[in-house]
Structures are given as structure tokens and as C-alpha cells.
Amino acid sequence: MKALALLVALLVVTAGCGGSSHNIAEQSTPFAYDASAPLDYADHGVVNHGYPIVVHDVSFTSSGERVDAMLVVPPGKGPFPAVVYLHGTGGDRTELLVPATWMAARAVVAMTITMPEQAPATTGTATEKLVAQRKAAVATVIAARRAVDVLQSLPQVDDDRIALVGWSSGARVGAIVAGVDDRVKAFDLLSAGSPPIEEYASQAPAALRPAIEQELGAVDPLRWVKLARPSTILLQDGTSDEVVPRAALDALAEAAGKAAEVRWYDQGHAPANAAWSDQLDWTADRLGVAGPIVKGAAAGP
């Protein structure tokens, strides 16, 4: 049991490093969901005033649970391209709200969401804990995909120009989405790393290893990012990341292969200004938008 506790702890630390027709190999993934289920989208009102970028407090339903979000809207009627922002472990919809407003200064709708909690189960057998971990990871990926559903339902959003930006654990989620949902055209993943499942399994009792490989292997970012389309991902990593080991960063980059461009920065786990600047420019370019065009709005670091 101590080995399992260590395994789960390692999984959390690494993750903290922070049925529809539009999916890639949908029926063979654990991330399938009923896209016809009601979103129950609700706009609870504007939370800022006197600024050209308007931020709405919104929410929607995913896997039967409410997901809180912020919708960041530039002036005008659109249709605009859109970006989903995914925070790191322990964060919420406010963590990447500032970068989302920078993106909106380029006439892009942005949505930040509070992802479902991925804390490991503390009760049950070892196998039951692994099952709970898998289910939590699946719920998080589906929440990100439901955010895309929401954006596509909005009249001011161009359905064919949607991107995703993820940091830390949000980047791990994004790596999975890149392999299972072809509606998202570009993925900017900051500090995204994931060591092979075999490393987890090697620290556990031999009898438990098959369950680890089955349950955690089903939601392994290294497995799913291999299915991403060529040249759709930008990986932005720090040379002195103090949270995600260099080997884990390299492993995800290797798994992504031709799908990803990798850029290294003189930074730790948190993105530096240079990384955020590149994120804005790269994502804007992939969405076919120009530089900052919203007067009076901050457009980056």
C-alpha cells in the first residue's frame, strides 16, 4: 500500500505540474460523451465594467456536474475565433483570465473554465482508487470538450476556428484532447510533461501493475497525443522547470512527434513573459487573426 500511495502521490505531482461524429476514433476512446445532452449554459452577468474587453460569469453542465467558467468577449458582433484556457492543478477559472483577456485583444473570444477536481481517492481498494483516478481524468477531458461545445453554440463564435491553451495539468489535458477531438485546430501547451505509465507501475507491487497499466494507461497523455494531427501543437517548456522533470517534458514531446513544435525558454515551471508573448502570437496566427486590434485593451506582457 505504501507503494501505491507513492504512485498516486507521483501522479498528482506530475499532473499538478499544475458519442458524436466530430471526434477522432471516438468509439475507441474512454472520452466519448453524449454531445446531444443539454449544456444548460447560463450567463450570470458581467463581472467587469468600463473596459473594452467584457468578462461574463458563466457556467454549463458536463458529465452531470456544473462547470464554472469565464467568457471573455471582445467588442463587436463577430463571428470571432475562440480559445479555451485550462489552468493547472489547484487553480480555477481565474488563473489564466489575464492571458485570456490578452487573447481577446486580438478579437478572439476566450473561455477559462474551472476543471473538475482530480484529487485521488482516499478510500477503497488499490484497484478502486485507480479506477477513481481514471474516471476523474476522463471527466476533466470531457469538461474541456464540453467547453468547445459551448463555444460552438454561441452566435459570436466561428465554429471552425477554435484553439486550446493549457498550462501544467491543463496542458496534460490538452494533450489528450489533441488526440481525440478534431474540432480544435491548434493546441498551445505550456509546461506539459508526462512520464511513461511503466515508471508508475515499476514502483508498485507486481500484482497491481496490470491494473495500473489498464486504468492509468487508458488516460495516458503519451498514448493519446500520438493521435494528434501534424503541426497542430506548440509545446513551450522551461529549461529549469522545478515541478515537471525534464524527462517527462521530453517524453511528451517525443510522443507528440510531428504533431508538435517544441520551444524551450529560460524559465521554471511558470511561463515567463517571452512564453506568453509567443503563445499569443502563435495562437493568433493559427486562428488567422492579426495583432492587437481592440483599442484600450492590454494586449500582452
Sequence and secondary structure as in RCSB ss.txt:
>XXXX:A:sequence
MKALALLVALLVVTAGCGGSSHNIAEQSTPFAYDASAPLDYADHGVVNHGYPIVVHDVSFTSSGERVDAMLVVPP
GKGPFPAVVYLHGTGGDRTELLVPATWMAARAVVAMTITMPEQAPATTGTATEKLVAQRKAAVATVIAARRAVDV
LQSLPQVDDDRIALVGWSSGARVGAIVAGVDDRVKAFDLLSAGSPPIEEYASQAPAALRPAIEQELGAVDPLRWV
KLARPSTILLQDGTSDEVVPRAALDALAEAAGKAAEVRWYDQGHAPANAAWSDQLDWTADRLGVAGPIVKGAAAG
P
>XXXX:A:secstr
 HHHHHHHHHHHHHHH    TTBTTGGGSTT   TTS    EEEEE   SSSSEEEEEEEEETTEEEEEEEEE S
S   EEEEEEE  TT  TTTTHHHHHHHHTTS EEEEE         SS HHHHHHHHHHHHHHHHHHHHHHHHH
HHHSTTEEEEEEEEEEETHHHHHHHHHHHHBTT  EEEEES     HHHHHTTS GGGHHHHHHHTGGG HHHHH
TTS TT EEEEEETT SSS HHHHHHHHHHHGGGEEEEEES  SS  HHHHHHHHHHHHHHHT  S  STTS   
 
